[in-house]
Amino acid sequence: MRMKGASMKEVLLVLVCLAGGLPAQTQVDLRTQTKDVDFSGAVSTTPWRVGTVLPAVCVVGQVFFNTTAAAGQNVYLCTAQNIWTLTAGPGVHFTSGTGAPSGNCTAGQDLYTDTVNLDTWFCESSNTWKKALTTTNTGSFAMTGQNGAVPPAASTGNTILFFNSTAKVGQSVDDAGSLATMVRPADCSAGGQAVQKIDSNGNLLCATAGDAETRTLIPLTCSGGGVSYAMWWIPFGSGITSTCPASAGQYLGFLHWNDDGTHGNFAIVPQVIPAGWSGGAVSFTFFVRGAATYTWGAKIACVVGGGVTDPTTPTFQAEQDIAIATSGGVNQYTGTLANLTMTGCAGGNLMLLKLVRNDSAGFADLYAASITFNKP
């Protein structure tokens, strides 16, 4: 074949024929067929796989873009075989949008701002958004709380604030589990009043400042013939007798506790609680003559009108004891029982005061007693 003198037309015809025999190549292997590729001028690029669910299988170095994840937390790397890791590092991530957030989030790391309603949202738990407390400084403000159950103690050095939706009041629990209630204000300045107490629901109660009413409880009255009329109720068969001895031409009535070696002998005196009393301290003072150290107990029972047909049979509350030492002769000793249990008692109720002898140290004579209802 003679090529030396071939014309240009013949050479071109040969090249076209050779090219026609080559296989068509429609894909380029960028790894082996390119070098220093620059995509800066490309109209668009999508270098990663894109989807709504992470693939179950991956090879180290692969990248996946999750379109359902929270903005800024969409890119995942395959850090080990079949293990995807979010590329966002630790710290707080801020995003914003119109309306409430949606999509996935990481607890303690994601914050979101609603640019329409000016609300701030935070990721409370995995993929769970919660709106933070915000106000606009105008109009009414509603706060949703929990029921009356008190939360457990706060962690050391912290205090838990919560709204009790049962009592409808703000409360707090410190790291020792102690409960504190916010006070509902009240004006106690009228009529010389002062703050009496704050109840468990935060209500501030007023009472007349320094007001107290004392009732004298004389055990007996005596007639000229030495006949006694007891103000105290004395059970039949007890070791207590009413006595009206004459002294210097006058009769003095008292209750005489015999030393019969038994405990529990008692006498009861009824009194009506002063109107307006609503829980202040109650003090009991009595005057005793004897020659030993005695142990006395006092109990209170309150009878509401129509509550019982026989006021001698109510249930008495907890007893409070006191030891009183007396000297012989005509000496008298005054002892005070303060803050008797008065649960459920209120002004206008019939109160029964029960005085109990809890020793067998010898005789003792009760000359008089008094009870004071204090209104702080």
C-alpha positions in Angstrom: 0.0 0.0 0.0 1.5 3.3 -1.0 1.0 6.0 1.5 3.9 8.3 0.7 2.1 10.0 -2.1 -1.4 9.8 -0.5 -3.4 12.9 -0.7 -4.9 14.7 2.4 -8.3 13.6 1.4 -7.3 10.0 1.6 -5.7 10.4 5.0 -8.8 12.0 6.5 -10.9 9.2 5.0 -8.8 6.6 6.8 -9.1 8.4 10.2 -12.8 8.6 10.0 -13.0 4.9 9.3 -10.9 4.1 12.3 -12.9 6.3 14.6 -16.1 4.5 13.6 -14.8 1.3 14.9 -14.1 2.6 18.4 -16.7 1.9 21.2 -18.8 4.8 22.4 -17.8 6.2 25.9 -20.7 8.0 27.8 -19.4 8.1 31.5 -16.2 9.5 32.9 -14.4 8.0 35.9 -13.4 11.2 37.8 -11.1 9.2 40.1 -8.8 8.0 37.3 -9.5 10.2 34.3 -9.4 13.7 35.9 -6.9 15.8 37.8 -7.4 19.1 39.7 -11.1 19.3 38.9 -12.5 22.8 39.4 -16.4 22.9 39.8 -16.5 26.6 40.6 -18.0 27.4 37.3 -20.6 24.6 37.3 -24.2 25.6 37.0 -25.1 23.3 39.9 -23.5 20.5 41.9 -24.9 17.7 44.2 -21.8 15.9 45.5 -23.6 13.8 48.2 -26.3 11.3 48.3 -29.6 12.9 49.3 -32.6 11.3 51.1 -35.0 11.2 54.0 -33.6 8.2 55.8 -30.0 7.2 56.5 -29.0 4.2 54.4 -28.5 1.0 56.3 -25.2 0.3 54.6 -22.3 2.6 54.1 -18.5 2.6 53.6 -16.1 4.7 55.5 -15.7 8.1 53.9 -19.2 8.3 52.4 -21.4 11.3 53.0 -25.2 11.6 53.2 -27.5 14.6 53.3 -30.7 14.0 55.3 -33.5 16.3 54.2 -35.7 15.6 57.2 -33.2 16.6 59.8 -33.1 20.0 61.5 -31.5 22.7 59.5 -27.8 22.7 60.1 -27.7 19.1 61.2 -28.3 17.4 57.8 -24.8 16.1 56.9 -23.8 12.7 58.1 -20.4 10.9 57.6 -19.8 7.2 57.5 -17.2 6.9 60.2 -17.2 3.1 60.4 -18.8 0.5 58.3 -22.5 1.0 58.4 -22.2 3.7 61.1 -23.4 7.2 60.3 -22.2 10.2 62.4 -23.7 13.7 62.4 -21.1 16.2 61.4 -22.4 18.9 63.8 -20.1 19.1 66.8 -21.0 19.7 70.5 -22.5 23.0 71.5 -25.7 24.9 70.9 -27.1 25.3 67.4 -29.3 28.2 66.6 -31.8 28.1 63.7 -34.9 30.2 62.8 -38.0 30.1 60.7 -41.6 31.0 60.4 -43.9 29.3 62.8 -43.2 26.4 65.1 -40.2 24.2 64.4 -40.5 20.7 63.0 -38.1 17.9 62.2 -35.4 16.2 64.3 -33.4 17.9 67.1 -30.8 17.0 69.7 -31.7 17.5 73.3 -29.7 20.3 75.0 -28.1 21.5 71.7 -30.8 23.0 69.5 -32.6 26.4 69.8 -35.1 27.8 67.4 -36.6 31.2 66.9 -40.0 31.7 65.4 -39.6 35.0 63.5 -43.4 35.4 63.1 -44.6 34.9 66.7 -41.3 35.9 68.3 -41.2 32.6 70.3 -38.1 30.7 71.3 -38.1 26.9 71.2 -35.6 24.4 72.7 -35.1 20.7 72.2 -36.3 19.1 75.4 -35.6 15.5 74.4 -34.6 13.8 71.2 -36.7 15.2 68.4 -39.1 16.9 70.8 -39.4 20.7 70.7 -40.8 22.8 73.6 -41.6 26.5 73.6 -39.8 28.5 76.2 -41.7 30.9 78.5 -42.0 34.3 76.8 -44.2 37.3 77.3 -45.0 40.4 75.2 -45.4 42.6 78.3 -49.0 43.4 77.4 -52.3 41.7 78.0 -53.0 38.6 80.1 -50.5 35.9 80.8 -51.4 32.2 81.4 -49.2 29.7 83.1 -49.9 26.0 83.0 -48.8 24.0 86.0 -49.0 20.5 87.4 -51.4 19.0 89.9 -50.9 19.2 93.7 -48.1 16.6 93.7 -44.8 18.1 94.9 -41.8 17.4 92.6 -38.8 15.5 94.1 -36.0 17.5 95.7 -33.9 19.6 93.4 -30.2 18.7 92.8 -27.6 20.1 95.2 -27.4 23.8 95.1 -30.6 24.2 93.0 -34.3 25.1 93.5 -37.2 23.9 91.5 -40.0 26.4 90.7 -43.4 25.1 89.7 -47.0 26.2 89.6 -49.4 24.1 91.7 -52.6 24.0 89.6 -54.5 22.6 92.5 -53.8 25.3 95.0 -53.3 27.8 92.1 -50.2 29.2 93.6 -46.5 29.3 92.8 -44.3 27.0 94.9 -40.6 25.9 95.1 -38.7 22.9 96.3 -35.1 23.2 97.4 -32.3 20.6 97.4 -33.5 19.4 100.8 -37.0 18.7 99.6 -38.4 21.6 101.6 -41.5 23.2 100.1 -42.1 27.0 100.0 -45.3 28.7 98.9 -45.6 32.2 97.4 -47.7 34.4 99.6 -51.0 36.0 98.4 -50.8 39.5 99.8 -53.5 40.9 102.1 -53.9 44.2 104.0 -53.9 43.6 107.7 -53.5 47.3 108.7 -57.2 47.9 109.2 -58.6 48.0 112.8 -55.2 47.5 114.4 -54.8 44.0 112.9 -51.6 42.2 112.2 -50.6 39.1 110.3 -51.7 36.0 112.1 -50.4 33.2 109.9 -49.9 32.0 106.3 -51.7 28.8 105.4 -50.4 26.0 103.2 -52.0 27.7 100.1 -50.2 31.0 100.6 -53.2 32.8 102.0 -52.2 35.5 104.5 -54.6 35.7 107.5 -55.1 38.7 109.7 -56.0 39.0 113.3 -56.3 41.8 115.9 -52.8 42.6 117.0 -51.9 41.4 120.5 -55.5 40.5 121.3 -56.1 37.8 123.8 -59.0 36.6 126.0 -58.5 34.9 129.3 -61.1 32.7 131.0 -60.9 32.0 134.7 -62.0 28.5 135.6 -62.8 28.4 139.3 -63.3 24.7 140.3 -66.1 25.3 142.9 -68.4 27.9 144.3 -69.4 27.5 148.0 -72.5 28.5 149.8 -72.5 29.7 153.4 -73.2 26.1 154.6 -70.2 24.7 152.9 -72.1 23.2 150.0 -70.1 23.1 146.8 -71.3 23.7 143.2 -68.8 22.4 140.7 -68.1 24.1 137.4 -66.0 21.0 136.6 -67.4 17.6 135.5 -66.1 14.9 137.8 -66.6 11.2 136.9 -68.4 9.1 139.5 -66.1 6.8 141.5 -63.0 8.8 140.7 -60.4 9.8 143.3 -61.5 13.5 143.1 -63.7 15.2 145.7 -65.1 18.7 145.9 -64.3 20.5 149.1 -65.4 23.7 150.7 -63.5 24.2 153.9 -64.0 27.3 156.0 -61.0 29.6 156.7 -61.3 32.8 158.7 -65.0 32.7 158.3 -64.9 32.3 154.5 -65.4 29.2 152.4 -62.8 28.3 149.8 -63.8 25.8 147.1 -61.2 23.5 145.4 -60.9 20.1 143.9 -59.0 17.5 146.0 -57.1 14.8 144.2 -56.6 11.9 146.6 -53.5 9.8 146.4 -55.2 6.5 145.6 -52.2 5.0 143.8 -53.9 5.1 140.4 -53.3 7.2 137.3 -55.8 8.8 135.0 -58.2 10.6 137.4 -59.5 13.6 135.5 -61.9 16.5 135.6 -63.4 18.4 132.6 -64.4 22.0 132.3 -66.5 23.3 129.4 -65.8 26.7 127.8 -67.0 28.5 124.6 -64.2 29.6 122.4 -64.2 33.4 121.9 -65.6 34.6 118.6 -62.9 35.6 116.1 -60.4 33.1 117.4 -59.0 31.1 114.4 -56.0 29.2 115.5 -53.7 31.3 117.7 -51.8 29.8 120.6 -53.8 28.5 123.7 -52.3 28.7 127.1 -53.5 26.9 130.3 -52.5 28.0 133.8 -53.5 26.3 137.0 -52.9 26.8 140.7 -52.1 23.8 142.8 -51.3 23.2 146.5 -49.4 20.1 147.6 -46.1 18.7 148.8 -44.6 16.8 145.9 -43.8 16.9 142.2 -46.9 16.2 140.1 -47.4 15.3 136.5 -50.5 16.8 134.9 -51.8 16.3 131.4 -54.2 18.6 129.5 -56.3 17.6 126.5 -58.7 19.5 124.3 -61.9 18.5 122.5 -64.1 20.8 120.5 -67.8 20.3 119.9 -69.5 21.9 117.0 -73.2 22.7 117.4 -75.2 19.7 116.5 -72.1 17.5 116.3 -72.8 15.3 119.2 -75.8 14.8 121.6 -73.6 14.2 124.6 -70.6 16.6 124.9 -69.0 14.4 127.4 -68.2 11.7 124.8 -66.1 13.5 122.1 -62.7 12.4 121.0 -59.9 14.3 122.8 -56.8 15.3 121.0 -53.1 14.7 121.9 -52.3 15.2 125.5 -49.5 17.6 126.6 -47.9 16.9 130.0 -46.1 19.1 132.4 -44.3 18.3 135.7 -45.1 20.8 138.5 -43.2 20.7 141.8 -45.0 22.3 144.8 -44.1 22.9 148.4 -46.2 22.0 151.4 -48.5 24.3 153.3 -50.5 27.0 151.6 -47.9 27.7 148.9 -49.3 27.7 145.4 -47.5 27.0 142.1 -48.5 28.3 138.7 -47.6 26.1 135.7 -48.4 26.9 132.1 -49.3 24.5 129.3 -48.7 26.4 126.1 -49.8 25.6 122.5 -52.3 22.9 123.2 -53.5 20.9 120.2 -56.6 22.7 118.9 -57.0 21.2 115.5 -60.5 21.8 114.1 -61.5 24.2 116.8 -62.8 27.6 115.9 -64.5 30.6 117.5 -68.0 29.8 118.9 -67.3 26.1 119.4 -67.8 24.4 122.7 -64.3 23.5 124.0 -63.8 20.8 126.6 -60.6 21.0 128.7 -59.7 17.8 130.3 -57.2 17.9 133.2 -55.6 14.5 134.0 -53.5 13.4 137.0 -50.7 11.2 135.7 -48.9 10.3 139.0 -49.5 8.9 142.5 -47.2 11.3 144.4 -49.7 12.3 147.1 -52.7 14.6 147.4 -53.0 17.7 145.3 -55.6 20.5 145.5 -56.6 22.5 142.5 -57.8 26.0 143.5 -58.2 27.7 140.2 -57.3 27.6 136.6 -57.4 29.8 133.6 -57.2 29.4 129.8 -56.0 32.1 127.5 -56.9 32.3 123.8 -54.1 34.3 122.1 -54.7 36.2 118.8 -51.2 37.2 117.6 
